[in-house]
């Protein structure tokens, strides 16, 4: 009996300590992330996105040729112009993010704008981590891509982010993948845009499901969805 009691106490002790450790490591990892971001931003000029390597690799696999970067050669007039533009973009993108606000569906179509994060380039994130809309609304969504990489927007059914993400990754071996804009053919996909090129945008219209809940949205360019995702919060 005493032995069992000791076992329970020891187990509880372990639980508490391990929870503390998790929080500690999470905090440490947040700090590390902040440091990395700060060091990126402190560098003059732009950081060459490591993730473009993945994209170039994917392109090589699919098209058999490496992707040609549009970045101008340093020292040229075009490069100075490009640097200026990047700096302006950085200034425009850094202010505080707007709070997501609930739209009123009763006035016809709800207009939403979702942006890929363009700064730092190649971050592979959406600027808005969530959007809020009422169940059954008609939505007109503008997806803007100010990033240097191609991205899309794919809305999935509740809890289907991983399923659709895995289907997207599997498209690396599909020779038709680019034609399909890397959008997997699946009943779990509710709405999607094409693959939107850098500095371009696309507007799509769709009807929000009637069932309230959290509907994940992801970019299905292979490898992006693990970082590049958000939640469409559907309310009653
Ligand atoms: Cu993407």
Boltz pocket constraint, residues with backbone or C-beta under 6 A from the ligand:
constraints:
  - pocket:
      binder: B
      contacts: [[A, 124], [A, 149], [A, 150], [A, 151], [A, 152], [A, 219], [A, 220], [A, 221], [A, 224], [A, 228]]
      max_distance: 6.0
